[in-house]
Amino acid sequence: MESARSTEYPPRLRLDELLEELQGRIDGVRGTQDRVHSLLEAVLSVGRELDLSHVLRRIVEAAVVLVDAEHGALGVIGDDQRLAGSVPAGVVEERTEPTGRLPSGHGVLGELIRHPQPLPHPLPPDGNSEHPACHGLPPNRPPARSSLEVPIRVRDEVFGHLHLTGKRDGEEFDGEDETVLSTLAVAAGVAIENARLYEETRHRQRWLEANAEVTRSLLSGVDETTVLELIVEHARRILSADLGVLMLPVAGSDELQVALAAGTEAEAHRGLVLPREGTFGGAAFTASEPVTSTDVQNDPRITAGPQRWEGLGPAVAVPMRTSDGVGGVLSLARTADSPAFTQIETDTLLGFAGQAAIAMKLAERRRDAEQLALLEDRDRIARDLHDLAIQRLFAAGMTLQSTLRFVQHPEGSERLLRVVDDLDDTIKIIRSTIFGLRSHEAGPAVQGLRVRTAKTIEEAVPALGFTPSLRTEGLVDTDVPHSVADDMVAVLAEALSNVARHARAGAAEISLVVASGRLTLTVTDDGVGIPGGGRRSGLRNLAERAEKLGGELKLGEPPNGGTRLVWAVPLPE
């Protein structure tokens, strides 16, 4: 029902100007005092509402009563200068059969659009649709002897028209009826403008609230998936869309990956990786401008990927732009036969997507800054451990060793030697910790096993949907050779992949222990367990890795259900 109007409206009509124009028109009403009173009541009734649909309903109902018409309708002109909608009143509301297609912008309607002046017409009693006054009107309209068309203007544009047919007394509409409706049309134009401004204000308020929630979530550390869900759901809710899809660029390629899809046919979009060329979202990404479609299911621009728009009609895709470029694409679609996305809706969605992209970029930079601060703090801790703790422990061990020659009792000497050995072990553990702290940004050949284990778990989190807990014990970074560590990391990655694909788990625990010359990896989940007769090629590979190193793979079921995988191998001396 929206036409192509600017989002910036001129100042509202001043009250004194409205009253002056209404007074001039009311003076032209020669009827009784009751009719003038009814006109004023109608003007006040129309002006009380702020909801646009209620305003339109009150206007057409008041018009039918004021001129004693059998039937009335208020037609709203759309972007293409055709009738976009109609609000009926009178006997037509009681009719159950369809009244035919909406007027097409020719005949009376076209004349009103081109020359917005009242147009009274006598109509043929047989309802002949070839009559000039009937051109463009519904063919099943109620038969009547006369009609009256009055345009409703909002400032300098024709918003729509009032169409009245058939006076109840059988007479034709006269000049006084025309004056009464013209007066009502003036008040209606002001009421419609106020309702539109109110509606636009509420619309912008909803977008501001959505932006605030997205920004607040990002800056409070909420995970990115939850924030993407917020962006899509807010956009769908505010614009009454049936499907929302958010796509992000794949690094180092010309492809877009569906990061999130929600609503009708969402399953057909999830997980897709599509080229930018030949896709609806890719067109918006490449052009860095909004792209719209009135029938996305049959849009000729969509040539790549599987069928995924079935049952959908109007669609819009907007780029998520920042100063660094386009960071993604947000697409919305409505079911077929739904109203198309208007220019105002497209503009506000573009602004929302841009604000969300900026918030995501700021959150990313904040995480980078926090990571840098964390690494700097680890370096400081490593230096302090090396320069202070290890040196003091080493000095304490040397002192104890030099004290041995003063201890004559054999048991006392033995205890001192055990303390010295414990200090040596403690120094090894601290050195291993220092090595782990300083190897987070190094390659796999230099990184400690703790870091590689943590990174493998982190990479599996998106597929798992949760973050497993990790426990390490012993000299993991110093006592495990690189070749064994490589196998262990591969086993862990395969085990977590199995949990994600088959276990339907909600939590998992990982234990990495170096003790008694053995490395033991334990992965425990709370899922459905290993089904009997299922494929076990992945597990066979894990067992072969253990056997190659002289170890073994064991599978079991914890007391509370799920699966426990234990991969243990001996370590070379």
BADO-40863 format. One line per field, with one value per residue (C-alpha): residue number from 0; x, y, z. Coordinates in nm, 3 decimals, padded with zeros to 5 digits. Example, Ala and Ser with C-alpha at 12.3 -4.5 7.8 and 13.67 -1.06 7.14 Angstrom:
BEGIN
seq [0 1] .
east [01.230 01.367] .
north [-00.450 -00.106] .
up [00.780 00.714] .
This chain:
BEGIN
seq [0 1 2 3 4 5 6 7 8 9 10 11 12 13 14 15 16 17 18 19 20 21 22 23 24 25 26 27 28 29 30 31 32 33 34 35 36 37 38 39 40 41 42 43 44 45 46 47 48 49 50 51 52 53 54 55 56 57 58 59 60 61 62 63 64 65 66 67 68 69 70 71 72 73 74 75 76 77 78 79 80 81 82 83 84 85 86 87 88 89 90 91 92 93 94 95 96 97 98 99 100 101 102 103 104 105 106 107 108 109 110 111 112 113 114 115 116 117 118 119 120 121 122 123 124 125 126 127 128 129 130 131 132 133 134 135 136 137 138 139 140 141 142 143 144 145 146 147 148 149 150 151 152 153 154 155 156 157 158 159 160 161 162 163 164 165 166 167 168 169 170 171 172 173 174 175 176 177 178 179 180 181 182 183 184 185 186 187 188 189 190 191 192 193 194 195 196 197 198 199 200 201 202 203 204 205 206 207 208 209 210 211 212 213 214 215 216 217 218 219 220 221 222 223 224 225 226 227 228 229 230 231 232 233 234 235 236 237 238 239 240 241 242 243 244 245 246 247 248 249 250 251 252 253 254 255 256 257 258 259 260 261 262 263 264 265 266 267 268 269 270 271 272 273 274 275 276 277 278 279 280 281 282 283 284 285 286 287 288 289 290 291 292 293 294 295 296 297 298 299 300 301 302 303 304 305 306 307 308 309 310 311 312 313 314 315 316 317 318 319 320 321 322 323 324 325 326 327 328 329 330 331 332 333 334 335 336 337 338 339 340 341 342 343 344 345 346 347 348 349 350 351 352 353 354 355 356 357 358 359 360 361 362 363 364 365 366 367 368 369 370 371 372 373 374 375 376 377 378 379 380 381 382 383 384 385 386 387 388 389 390 391 392 393 394 395 396 397 398 399 400 401 402 403 404 405 406 407 408 409 410 411 412 413 414 415 416 417 418 419 420 421 422 423 424 425 426 427 428 429 430 431 432 433 434 435 436 437 438 439 440 441 442 443 444 445 446 447 448 449 450 451 452 453 454 455 456 457 458 459 460 461 462 463 464 465 466 467 468 469 470 471 472 473 474 475 476 477 478 479 480 481 482 483 484 485 486 487 488 489 490 491 492 493 494 495 496 497 498 499 500 501 502 503 504 505 506 507 508 509 510 511 512 513 514 515 516 517 518 519 520 521 522 523 524 525 526 527 528 529 530 531 532 533 534 535 536 537 538 539 540 541 542 543 544 545 546 547 548 549 550 551 552 553 554 555 556 557 558 559 560 561 562 563 564 565 566 567 568 569 570 571 572] .
east [00.000 00.303 00.391 00.739 00.760 01.060 01.131 01.157 00.816 00.749 00.622 00.266 -00.015 -00.058 -00.378 -00.486 -00.436 -00.647 -00.924 -00.924 -00.958 -01.224 -01.421 -01.418 -01.546 -01.807 -01.944 -02.017 -02.241 -02.593 -02.753 -02.904 -02.720 -02.734 -02.534 -02.270 -02.255 -02.215 -01.933 -01.747 -01.800 -01.655 -01.352 -01.286 -01.341 -01.090 -00.831 -00.845 -00.678 -00.304 -00.308 -00.315 -00.550 -00.798 -00.772 -00.856 -01.150 -01.293 -01.258 -01.457 -01.722 -01.767 -01.792 -02.072 -02.273 -02.222 -02.355 -02.600 -02.433 -02.501 -02.143 -01.806 -01.443 -01.112 -00.851 -00.482 -00.247 00.077 00.426 00.323 00.030 -00.211 -00.450 -00.251 -00.539 -00.901 -01.094 -01.470 -01.774 -02.148 -02.340 -02.029 -01.901 -02.200 -02.131 -01.959 -01.859 -01.535 -01.562 -01.303 -00.953 -00.853 -00.878 -00.581 -00.518 -00.726 -01.059 -01.184 -00.885 -00.635 -00.817 -00.807 -00.433 -00.362 -00.615 -00.702 -01.046 -01.388 -01.557 -01.936 -02.072 -02.418 -02.398 -02.609 -02.878 -02.779 -02.422 -02.274 -01.898 -01.832 -01.950 -01.656 -01.731 -01.700 -01.365 -01.114 -01.375 -01.450 -01.691 -01.900 -01.966 -02.321 -02.550 -02.616 -02.741 -02.455 -02.107 -01.877 -01.498 -01.295 -00.914 -00.734 -00.412 -00.129 00.048 00.116 00.069 -00.245 -00.254 -00.578 -00.942 -01.286 -01.532 -01.904 -02.189 -02.568 -02.750 -03.005 -03.284 -03.224 -03.112 -02.781 -02.495 -02.510 -02.273 -02.335 -02.232 -01.919 -01.840 -01.897 -01.666 -01.402 -01.407 -01.370 -01.088 -00.890 -00.912 -00.841 -00.518 -00.393 -00.498 -00.324 -00.006 -00.008 -00.070 00.214 00.451 00.347 00.392 00.733 00.840 00.737 00.913 01.238 01.207 01.189 01.503 01.687 01.596 01.712 02.043 02.094 02.039 02.278 02.549 02.500 02.526 02.842 03.019 02.918 03.101 02.806 02.919 02.891 02.628 02.385 02.440 02.377 02.052 01.954 02.023 01.814 01.525 01.495 01.492 01.229 01.008 01.015 00.957 00.717 00.939 00.895 01.261 01.585 01.930 02.268 02.568 02.934 03.226 03.461 03.817 04.038 03.757 03.465 03.210 02.953 02.862 02.520 02.606 02.244 01.899 01.566 01.202 01.025 01.249 01.543 01.667 01.724 01.970 02.163 02.527 02.531 02.850 02.757 02.940 02.871 02.780 02.438 02.298 02.059 02.282 02.589 02.430 02.391 02.744 02.905 02.711 02.737 02.378 02.035 01.877 01.502 01.280 00.904 00.931 01.255 01.150 01.161 01.422 01.644 01.947 01.953 02.132 02.368 02.302 02.008 01.642 01.590 01.329 01.023 00.697 00.858 00.786 00.903 01.264 01.532 01.907 02.120 02.499 02.643 02.875 03.154 03.445 03.652 03.407 03.116 03.125 02.818 02.468 02.132 01.842 01.470 01.184 00.807 00.577 00.430 00.141 00.272 00.331 00.667 00.933 00.893 01.173 01.140 01.164 01.468 01.641 01.583 01.699 02.015 02.084 02.023 02.254 02.525 02.498 02.515 02.823 02.995 02.911 03.053 03.371 03.413 03.360 03.621 03.874 03.796 03.860 04.188 04.292 04.196 04.391 04.695 04.670 04.638 04.949 05.144 05.033 05.145 05.485 05.515 05.416 05.664 05.944 05.858 05.848 06.181 06.365 06.224 06.053 06.289 06.601 06.483 06.388 06.724 06.904 06.701 06.796 07.165 07.150 06.990 07.251 07.532 07.369 07.385 07.748 07.642 07.370 07.502 07.178 07.103 06.726 06.777 07.004 06.746 06.469 06.682 06.757 06.382 06.317 06.589 06.430 06.088 06.236 06.383 06.043 05.880 06.132 06.051 05.679 05.736 05.957 05.681 05.429 05.657 05.697 05.318 05.267 05.514 05.410 05.048 05.143 05.404 05.354 05.258 05.622 05.699 05.370 05.326 05.074 04.855 04.811 04.749 04.491 04.310 04.308 04.170 03.886 03.820 03.794 03.534 03.307 03.094 03.008 02.951 02.738 02.912 03.264 03.408 03.603 03.975 04.196 04.572 04.809 05.183 05.466 05.250 05.465 05.808 05.768 05.557 05.757 05.628 05.541 05.326 05.172 05.073 04.892 04.723 04.592 04.457 04.284 04.128 03.999 03.841 03.687 03.528 03.402 03.231 03.071 02.938 02.802 02.664 02.643 02.376 02.559 02.514 02.851 03.191 03.500 03.857 04.144 04.511 04.746 05.119 05.210 05.417 05.567 05.229 05.018 04.645 04.373 04.017 03.710 03.377 03.036 02.678 02.524 02.336 02.633 02.767 02.484 02.529 02.612 02.710 03.005 03.333 03.591 03.684 03.731 03.939 04.174 04.212 04.291 04.553 04.725 04.746 04.872 05.140 05.280 05.243 04.927 04.556 04.209 03.926 03.557 03.319 03.002 03.012 02.769 02.540 02.532 02.712 03.050 03.403 03.699 04.041 04.347 04.670 05.025 05.367 05.620 05.985 06.227] .
north [00.000 00.224 00.434 00.552 00.829 00.988 00.888 01.258 01.417 01.792 01.958 01.866 02.094 02.370 02.350 02.704 02.628 02.314 02.492 02.777 02.538 02.331 02.643 02.755 02.418 02.390 02.732 02.578 02.314 02.445 02.159 02.153 02.218 01.843 01.768 02.026 01.877 01.526 01.653 01.800 01.479 01.283 01.513 01.468 01.092 01.055 01.266 01.062 00.752 00.698 00.347 00.382 00.091 00.225 00.573 00.443 00.244 00.546 00.767 00.540 00.466 00.838 00.910 00.653 00.801 01.167 01.132 00.849 00.612 00.243 00.155 00.316 00.226 00.394 00.296 00.336 00.406 00.208 00.268 00.185 00.431 00.140 00.054 -00.129 -00.191 -00.109 -00.056 -00.116 -00.006 -00.040 -00.319 -00.456 -00.585 -00.821 -00.971 -01.305 -01.334 -01.171 -00.823 -00.888 -00.751 -00.412 -00.109 -00.085 00.288 00.366 00.543 00.718 00.612 00.728 01.058 01.111 01.040 01.281 01.549 01.516 01.682 01.545 01.352 01.292 01.046 00.916 00.539 00.320 00.136 -00.195 -00.165 -00.157 -00.191 -00.028 00.305 00.551 00.601 00.225 00.179 00.034 -00.039 -00.392 -00.567 -00.713 -00.379 -00.328 -00.168 00.201 00.511 00.745 00.757 01.016 01.003 01.231 01.225 01.222 01.416 01.410 01.735 01.737 01.369 01.167 00.904 00.745 00.816 00.783 00.605 00.630 00.474 00.473 00.718 00.539 00.776 00.686 01.037 01.135 01.286 01.666 01.953 01.955 01.588 01.677 01.961 01.741 01.467 01.720 01.860 01.514 01.442 01.742 01.615 01.263 01.375 01.528 01.223 00.988 01.193 01.192 00.815 00.755 00.968 00.781 00.447 00.548 00.663 00.330 00.150 00.338 00.280 -00.097 -00.083 00.125 -00.125 -00.413 -00.238 -00.168 -00.533 -00.659 -00.412 -00.487 -00.861 -00.829 -00.604 -00.821 -01.120 -01.326 -01.584 -01.488 -01.750 -01.609 -01.258 -01.371 -01.529 -01.197 -01.007 -01.243 -01.275 -00.899 -00.834 -01.105 -00.981 -00.611 -00.662 -00.958 -01.182 -01.558 -01.644 -01.485 -01.584 -01.440 -01.521 -01.449 -01.448 -01.746 -01.624 -01.654 -01.737 -01.586 -01.786 -01.709 -01.945 -01.952 -01.876 -01.877 -01.941 -01.921 -01.953 -02.104 -02.334 -02.253 -02.612 -02.584 -02.298 -02.418 -02.514 -02.405 -02.262 -02.077 -01.866 -01.495 -01.507 -01.655 -01.613 -01.361 -01.274 -01.272 -01.003 -00.776 -00.858 -00.785 -00.463 -00.350 -00.231 -00.371 -00.616 -00.683 -00.934 -00.969 -01.344 -01.486 -01.843 -01.763 -01.486 -01.525 -01.394 -01.710 -01.979 -02.143 -02.392 -02.620 -02.517 -02.337 -02.062 -02.280 -02.115 -01.774 -01.453 -01.102 -01.091 -00.838 -00.878 -00.603 -00.589 -00.556 -00.267 -00.116 00.112 -00.202 -00.331 -00.574 -00.817 -01.025 -01.027 -01.029 -01.163 -01.172 -01.331 -01.350 -01.621 -01.591 -01.342 -01.137 -00.763 -00.665 -00.495 -00.118 00.132 00.246 -00.113 -00.177 00.142 00.069 -00.292 -00.167 00.068 -00.208 -00.448 -00.181 -00.104 -00.475 -00.515 -00.223 -00.369 -00.707 -00.539 -00.347 -00.665 -00.844 -00.568 -00.576 -00.953 -00.899 -00.638 -00.872 -01.156 -00.933 -00.830 -01.196 -01.293 -01.005 -01.115 -01.472 -01.345 -01.152 -01.458 -01.672 -01.422 -01.404 -01.783 -01.817 -01.528 -01.559 -01.889 -02.126 -01.946 -01.959 -02.324 -02.402 -02.212 -02.397 -02.732 -02.639 -02.535 -02.863 -03.061 -02.870 -02.944 -03.321 -03.343 -03.205 -03.469 -03.786 -03.977 -04.197 -04.137 -03.759 -03.773 -03.981 -03.731 -03.441 -03.621 -03.680 -03.310 -03.222 -03.462 -03.306 -02.962 -03.088 -03.222 -02.891 -02.701 -02.930 -02.863 -02.488 -02.503 -02.696 -02.431 -02.154 -02.338 -02.361 -01.994 -01.882 -02.114 -02.003 -01.818 -02.065 -02.340 -02.699 -02.809 -02.558 -02.540 -02.744 -03.028 -02.835 -02.553 -02.789 -02.979 -02.659 -02.539 -02.871 -02.846 -02.485 -02.578 -02.845 -02.614 -02.488 -02.845 -02.962 -02.669 -02.656 -02.627 -02.947 -02.927 -03.005 -03.143 -03.198 -03.369 -03.430 -03.305 -03.292 -03.041 -03.187 -03.565 -03.630 -03.652 -03.461 -03.776 -03.907 -03.563 -03.552 -03.885 -03.779 -03.454 -03.645 -03.894 -03.614 -03.438 -03.762 -03.840 -03.493 -03.523 -03.851 -03.687 -03.402 -03.627 -03.925 -03.878 -03.604 -03.502 -03.191 -03.204 -03.371 -03.402 -03.445 -03.565 -03.566 -03.735 -03.811 -04.049 -04.365 -04.343 -04.342 -04.082 -04.134 -03.941 -03.986 -03.841 -03.881 -03.758 -03.778 -03.877 -04.182 -04.418 -04.629 -04.808 -05.178 -05.266 -04.909 -04.813 -04.813 -04.722 -04.406 -04.600 -04.861 -04.583 -04.466 -04.818 -04.861 -04.539 -04.673 -05.017 -04.858 -04.693 -05.004 -04.881 -04.958 -04.809 -04.889 -04.798 -04.803 -04.662 -04.434 -04.507 -04.221 -04.321 -04.191 -04.304 -04.309 -04.339 -04.413 -04.392 -04.483 -04.526 -04.573 -04.292 -04.351 -04.306] .
up [00.000 -00.001 -00.303 -00.397 -00.144 00.018 00.376 00.467 00.501 00.496 00.814 00.901 00.789 01.046 01.245 01.154 00.783 00.813 01.001 00.750 00.455 00.631 00.723 00.360 00.245 00.521 00.424 00.086 00.242 00.205 00.395 00.736 01.057 01.128 00.815 00.905 01.252 01.103 00.884 01.181 01.376 01.084 01.065 01.438 01.418 01.136 01.318 01.641 01.495 01.451 01.308 00.929 00.862 01.119 00.970 00.623 00.757 00.941 00.631 00.401 00.665 00.733 00.360 00.310 00.598 00.497 00.142 00.221 -00.030 -00.064 -00.133 -00.074 -00.112 -00.052 -00.309 -00.231 -00.522 -00.534 -00.670 -01.027 -01.022 -01.006 -00.727 -00.459 -00.218 -00.144 00.181 00.122 00.320 00.273 00.106 -00.070 00.264 00.282 -00.061 -00.053 -00.419 -00.542 -00.692 -00.962 -01.008 -00.872 -01.102 -01.333 -01.341 -01.652 -01.686 -01.372 -01.159 -01.419 -01.453 -01.075 -01.065 -01.349 -01.243 -00.873 -00.882 -00.776 -01.058 -01.034 -01.293 -01.382 -01.425 -01.653 -01.456 -01.615 -01.485 -01.838 -01.788 -02.127 -01.987 -01.950 -01.580 -01.523 -01.695 -01.449 -01.179 -01.050 -01.287 -01.003 -00.836 -00.700 -00.963 -00.904 -01.089 -01.006 -00.859 -00.708 -00.712 -00.482 -00.462 -00.127 -00.137 00.113 00.041 -00.334 -00.407 -00.465 -00.192 -00.310 -00.390 -00.237 -00.463 -00.371 -00.568 -00.538 -00.313 -00.102 -00.209 -00.573 -00.668 -00.823 -00.626 -00.633 -00.575 -00.201 -00.178 -00.369 -00.129 00.176 00.044 -00.063 00.290 00.438 00.193 00.324 00.682 00.560 00.392 00.718 00.920 00.676 00.689 01.069 01.073 00.830 01.036 01.350 01.175 01.043 01.390 01.541 01.256 01.315 01.690 01.634 01.416 01.680 01.950 01.731 01.659 02.027 02.122 01.853 01.956 02.326 02.264 02.057 02.304 02.601 02.453 02.330 02.073 01.707 01.618 01.873 01.739 01.380 01.498 01.656 01.333 01.118 01.365 01.421 01.046 00.987 01.268 01.180 00.806 00.844 00.631 00.614 00.546 00.659 00.532 00.633 00.413 00.487 00.240 00.233 00.283 -00.023 -00.267 -00.459 -00.264 00.004 00.285 00.451 00.814 00.930 00.785 00.967 00.865 00.563 00.355 00.583 00.575 00.199 00.260 00.565 00.507 00.141 -00.008 -00.327 -00.586 -00.589 -00.955 -01.026 -00.674 -00.525 -00.229 -00.451 -00.671 -00.368 -00.245 -00.583 -00.649 -00.285 -00.329 -00.235 -00.478 -00.487 -00.663 -00.688 -00.763 -00.630 -00.711 -01.083 -01.081 -01.391 -01.200 -00.984 -01.183 -00.932 -00.656 -00.579 -00.579 -00.250 -00.305 -00.361 -00.251 -00.202 -00.393 -00.294 -00.173 -00.087 -00.029 00.125 00.168 00.517 00.439 00.646 00.564 00.493 00.231 00.228 00.519 00.432 00.284 00.464 00.256 00.338 00.147 00.180 00.056 -00.292 -00.332 -00.037 -00.081 -00.227 -00.015 -00.043 -00.089 00.272 00.397 00.179 00.297 00.666 00.623 00.452 00.742 00.997 00.812 00.794 01.165 01.246 01.026 01.199 01.540 01.433 01.306 01.631 01.831 01.617 01.676 02.045 02.052 01.867 02.122 02.408 02.245 02.205 02.569 02.669 02.471 02.621 02.967 02.891 02.784 03.110 03.313 03.121 03.186 03.556 03.586 03.410 03.573 03.924 04.007 03.824 03.945 04.306 04.282 04.123 04.399 04.662 04.506 04.497 04.859 04.962 04.766 04.936 05.273 05.223 05.341 05.681 05.729 05.887 05.927 05.618 05.634 05.646 05.340 05.154 05.230 05.114 04.787 04.732 04.786 04.533 04.280 04.341 04.279 03.951 03.846 03.942 03.732 03.436 03.479 03.493 03.185 03.004 03.109 02.984 02.655 02.619 02.704 02.438 02.155 02.086 01.769 01.645 01.386 01.474 01.475 01.752 01.939 02.253 02.266 02.509 02.256 01.965 02.170 02.266 01.903 01.780 02.032 01.935 01.567 01.649 01.851 01.555 01.453 01.811 01.918 02.258 02.401 02.553 02.877 02.874 03.151 03.108 03.350 03.344 03.121 02.810 02.620 02.693 02.720 02.407 02.079 01.778 01.585 01.872 01.921 01.552 01.583 01.905 01.750 01.449 01.681 01.883 01.570 01.441 01.780 01.806 01.448 01.540 01.842 01.626 01.350 01.540 01.916 01.942 02.258 02.468 02.646 02.622 02.840 02.716 02.929 02.823 03.071 03.060 03.343 03.393 03.046 02.866 02.686 02.743 02.557 02.687 02.510 02.691 02.568 02.697 02.363 02.240 02.236 01.950 01.765 01.696 01.338 01.244 01.024 01.218 00.954 01.147 01.470 01.288 01.175 01.535 01.651 01.377 01.486 01.842 01.734 01.514 01.828 02.044 02.215 02.208 02.161 02.401 02.372 02.665 02.807 03.114 03.400 03.292 02.926 02.620 02.492 02.635 02.396 02.549 02.320 02.503 02.368 02.534 02.523 02.435 02.719] .
